[in-house]
Amino acid sequence: MADSVLPPLPMPADKFTLIVKQMDLSPQQARVVELILRNCGDKEIAAEMQLQVSTVRTYIGRLFDRLGVENRLALVLKIFALLHAESPQ
């Protein structure tokens, strides 16, 4: 993706930072989650992070296990649920 522009993050950056802290993610995990939220596939994440696709898939699998989700949709829903819980009513 070096030649293209990443899609926008679907939330303010400061809110994403709060979610990352709440989920206690490492910088590498946070970057993977950010790229998933930006609708990047495994190949795009690998290119952006200069990793092998197999390494990205390992990171994603471990991230899913750690956060108790089964797939990208569940991850995104969990993040937005946390975001909603953080927002004042």
Backbone as CSV, one residue per row, in Angstrom:
resi,resn,N_x,N_y,N_z,CA_x,CA_y,CA_z,C_x,C_y,C_z
1,MET,0.823,-1.198,0.000,0.000,0.000,0.000,0.860,1.253,0.000
2,ALA,2.125,1.087,-0.189,3.027,2.236,-0.138,2.655,3.279,-1.181
3,ASP,2.108,2.830,-2.312,1.757,3.764,-3.385,0.349,4.324,-3.246
4,SER,-0.456,3.758,-2.363,-1.832,4.220,-2.238,-2.070,4.819,-0.859
5,VAL,-3.164,5.511,-0.760,-3.536,6.147,0.501,-4.442,5.183,1.267
6,LEU,-4.178,5.049,2.551,-5.023,4.190,3.380,-6.399,4.805,3.560
7,PRO,-7.422,3.962,3.651,-8.758,4.489,3.967,-8.723,5.159,5.343
8,PRO,-9.636,6.064,5.600,-9.633,6.763,6.898,-10.011,5.820,8.044
9,LEU,-9.508,6.143,9.205,-9.880,5.429,10.422,-11.323,5.819,10.747
10,PRO,-12.194,4.844,11.036,-13.619,5.161,11.222,-13.970,5.759,12.586
11,MET,-13.015,6.405,13.219,-13.250,7.064,14.502,-12.140,8.079,14.695
12,PRO,-12.342,9.049,15.575,-11.260,9.999,15.852,-10.037,9.273,16.423
13,ALA,-8.865,9.746,16.065,-7.613,9.117,16.500,-7.496,9.061,18.019
14,ASP,-7.974,10.107,18.702,-7.876,10.104,20.163,-8.759,9.019,20.779
15,LYS,-9.894,8.755,20.174,-10.782,7.682,20.653,-10.128,6.324,20.426
16,PHE,-9.471,6.173,19.269,-8.775,4.922,18.979,-7.667,4.694,20.006
17,THR,-6.942,5.731,20.348,-5.876,5.633,21.339,-6.431,5.166,22.684
18,LEU,-7.590,5.692,23.080,-8.222,5.257,24.333,-8.606,3.782,24.284
19,ILE,-9.135,3.344,23.149,-9.533,1.941,22.986,-8.302,1.043,23.066
20,VAL,-7.209,1.464,22.425,-5.967,0.688,22.458,-5.480,0.533,23.896
21,LYS,-5.539,1.619,24.662,-5.124,1.548,26.067,-6.061,0.657,26.867
22,GLN,-7.352,0.787,26.622,-8.335,-0.020,27.351,-8.141,-1.510,27.050
23,MET,-7.805,-1.840,25.812,-7.603,-3.233,25.419,-6.187,-3.715,25.737
24,ASP,-5.333,-2.797,26.201,-3.948,-3.106,26.573,-3.191,-3.762,25.418
25,LEU,-3.244,-3.106,24.250,-2.580,-3.629,23.060,-1.158,-3.100,22.954
26,SER,-0.274,-3.947,22.456,1.087,-3.506,22.156,1.031,-2.601,20.916
27,PRO,2.086,-1.854,20.650,2.085,-1.013,19.440,1.845,-1.818,18.159
28,GLN,2.443,-3.004,18.079,2.273,-3.855,16.891,0.819,-4.326,16.781
29,GLN,0.233,-4.744,17.890,-1.167,-5.176,17.883,-2.083,-4.012,17.523
30,ALA,-1.796,-2.846,18.066,-2.607,-1.664,17.769,-2.556,-1.339,16.287
31,ARG,-1.387,-1.475,15.678,-1.252,-1.189,14.238,-2.068,-2.177,13.414
32,VAL,-2.039,-3.455,13.795,-2.835,-4.463,13.087,-4.314,-4.123,13.205
33,VAL,-4.768,-3.804,14.411,-6.176,-3.448,14.617,-6.524,-2.197,13.806
34,GLU,-5.653,-1.212,13.834,-5.902,0.012,13.057,-6.083,-0.308,11.580
35,LEU,-5.218,-1.151,11.036,-5.308,-1.489,9.611,-6.546,-2.319,9.305
36,ILE,-6.958,-3.170,10.238,-8.219,-3.899,10.061,-9.376,-2.911,10.026
37,LEU,-9.371,-1.941,10.942,-10.427,-0.923,10.955,-10.419,-0.077,9.674
38,ARG,-9.267,0.039,9.064,-9.151,0.777,7.805,-9.493,-0.112,6.600
39,ASN,-10.027,-1.309,6.881,-10.503,-2.243,5.871,-9.375,-2.818,5.016
40,CYS,-8.214,-3.003,5.610,-7.092,-3.606,4.898,-7.144,-5.123,5.052
41,GLY,-6.830,-5.814,3.983,-6.722,-7.264,4.016,-5.342,-7.688,4.496
42,ASP,-5.159,-8.988,4.611,-3.890,-9.515,5.107,-2.705,-9.051,4.264
43,LYS,-2.846,-9.086,2.957,-1.745,-8.676,2.073,-1.426,-7.191,2.240
44,GLU,-2.458,-6.391,2.380,-2.247,-4.948,2.568,-1.584,-4.661,3.919
45,ILE,-2.008,-5.383,4.949,-1.399,-5.216,6.271,0.071,-5.624,6.208
46,ALA,0.343,-6.748,5.563,1.720,-7.226,5.430,2.584,-6.189,4.710
47,ALA,2.080,-5.629,3.632,2.843,-4.626,2.886,3.065,-3.378,3.726
48,GLU,2.034,-2.931,4.412,2.121,-1.715,5.223,3.099,-1.877,6.381
49,MET,3.118,-3.070,6.975,3.972,-3.314,8.142,5.300,-3.973,7.778
50,GLN,5.489,-4.232,6.487,6.700,-4.872,5.978,6.931,-6.229,6.642
51,LEU,5.869,-7.037,6.614,5.891,-8.384,7.177,5.437,-9.375,6.116
52,GLN,5.651,-10.654,6.383,5.115,-11.704,5.533,3.624,-11.870,5.836
53,VAL,2.855,-12.286,4.841,1.417,-12.500,5.040,1.189,-13.547,6.133
54,SER,2.003,-14.589,6.151,1.844,-15.627,7.181,2.061,-15.058,8.582
55,THR,2.978,-14.111,8.720,3.222,-13.472,10.013,2.015,-12.649,10.425
56,VAL,1.444,-11.923,9.485,0.244,-11.131,9.770,-0.890,-12.039,10.221
57,ARG,-1.059,-13.152,9.548,-2.133,-14.084,9.916,-1.908,-14.662,11.319
58,THR,-0.659,-14.906,11.667,-0.343,-15.361,13.029,-0.696,-14.277,14.037
59,TYR,-0.290,-13.033,13.756,-0.617,-11.910,14.648,-2.117,-11.772,14.829
60,ILE,-2.859,-11.847,13.732,-4.307,-11.683,13.797,-4.938,-12.816,14.604
61,GLY,-4.500,-14.048,14.378,-5.032,-15.185,15.134,-4.788,-15.044,16.627
62,ARG,-3.593,-14.613,16.984,-3.272,-14.422,18.404,-4.058,-13.256,18.996
63,LEU,-4.257,-12.227,18.201,-5.042,-11.079,18.641,-6.494,-11.492,18.890
64,PHE,-7.057,-12.283,17.975,-8.425,-12.782,18.161,-8.531,-13.602,19.442
65,ASP,-7.565,-14.494,19.659,-7.576,-15.319,20.878,-7.513,-14.439,22.122
66,ARG,-6.626,-13.472,22.098,-6.428,-12.600,23.264,-7.684,-11.793,23.584
67,LEU,-8.373,-11.334,22.536,-9.542,-10.474,22.730,-10.854,-11.261,22.787
68,GLY,-10.780,-12.569,22.582,-11.977,-13.402,22.682,-12.950,-13.205,21.543
69,VAL,-12.421,-12.989,20.341,-13.270,-12.849,19.158,-12.877,-13.918,18.139
70,GLU,-13.780,-14.186,17.198,-13.529,-15.249,16.232,-13.156,-14.747,14.845
71,ASN,-13.467,-13.485,14.562,-13.189,-12.981,13.219,-13.111,-11.450,13.236
72,ARG,-12.843,-10.883,12.067,-12.683,-9.427,11.959,-13.958,-8.676,12.320
73,LEU,-15.096,-9.206,11.907,-16.357,-8.537,12.222,-16.548,-8.465,13.739
74,ALA,-16.313,-9.574,14.418,-16.465,-9.587,15.881,-15.480,-8.615,16.530
75,LEU,-14.275,-8.520,15.980,-13.285,-7.566,16.497,-13.784,-6.136,16.345
76,VAL,-14.261,-5.802,15.166,-14.761,-4.453,14.907,-15.966,-4.145,15.800
77,LEU,-16.873,-5.091,15.948,-18.032,-4.876,16.816,-17.612,-4.661,18.264
78,LYS,-16.619,-5.419,18.717,-16.122,-5.250,20.084,-15.534,-3.854,20.269
79,ILE,-14.772,-3.405,19.295,-14.154,-2.073,19.375,-15.226,-0.991,19.411
80,PHE,-16.221,-1.101,18.555,-17.267,-0.082,18.548,-18.148,-0.150,19.798
81,ALA,-18.304,-1.333,20.370,-19.029,-1.434,21.642,-18.243,-0.717,22.740
82,LEU,-16.933,-0.901,22.763,-16.096,-0.197,23.740,-16.136,1.311,23.491
83,LEU,-16.098,1.680,22.235,-16.166,3.116,21.882,-17.483,3.724,22.342
84,HIS,-18.561,3.006,22.132,-19.882,3.484,22.549,-19.960,3.603,24.074
85,ALA,-19.364,2.628,24.765,-19.368,2.655,26.226,-18.548,3.821,26.775
86,GLU,-17.526,4.252,26.019,-16.675,5.363,26.429,-17.352,6.722,26.185
87,SER,-18.261,6.770,25.225,-18.881,8.042,24.842,-19.946,8.447,25.858
88,PRO,-19.996,9.736,26.202,-21.046,10.202,27.114,-22.411,10.081,26.445
89,GLN,-23.403,9.773,27.226,-24.766,9.616,26.692,-25.465,10.946,26.539
